[in-house]
Amino acid sequence: MKFSQGTVHQILGELNQCEGKRAGFAALFTGPNAADKAAVIAQISKKSGHGLYRVDLRTTVSEFIGETEKNLNRIFDDAQQRNAILFFDEADALFGKRTDVKDAHDRFANIETDYLLQRVETFAGLAIFVTNQHHDFDEAFLARFRFIVEFC
């Protein structure tokens, strides 16, 4: 869907319906206009009364096996405890397509993706993913977004 102020109201309505339930939802904001995407995320945070937990992928992704999953687990748990909206900027760096397994690196990269899919599904709040390149996302991720919002 193309962005409009109605989109903000739809997302806020979905967020209100999720309050107190175990299931949340994810939204993908895509397009070149970074300033508009950031402003809308801030607006959603303010209007919903939820804090914003911005994920720094530079400190999340690790070259060491199992560390990325540990970091993601901590992030999701912290956001859940704080009742905050998760905000993954430049999400395409983490949510790329799974690959054919040719070596151990591919296998562990796919395990990270699988783990992330599971955590997104069990997160009881709103997770917003921002990218300019959503066509590079794994199809399984795209299927899990309740909203895919295009910013021009």
Secondary structure, DSSP 8 states (H G I E B T S, - for coil): -B--HHHHHHHHHHHHHHTTSS--EEEEEESS-HHHHHHHHHHHHHHHT--EEEE-HHHH--SSTTHHHHHHHHHHHHHHHHT-EEEETTGGGTSB------SHHHHHHHHHHHHHHHHHHH--SEEEEEES-GGGB-HHHHHHEEEEEE--
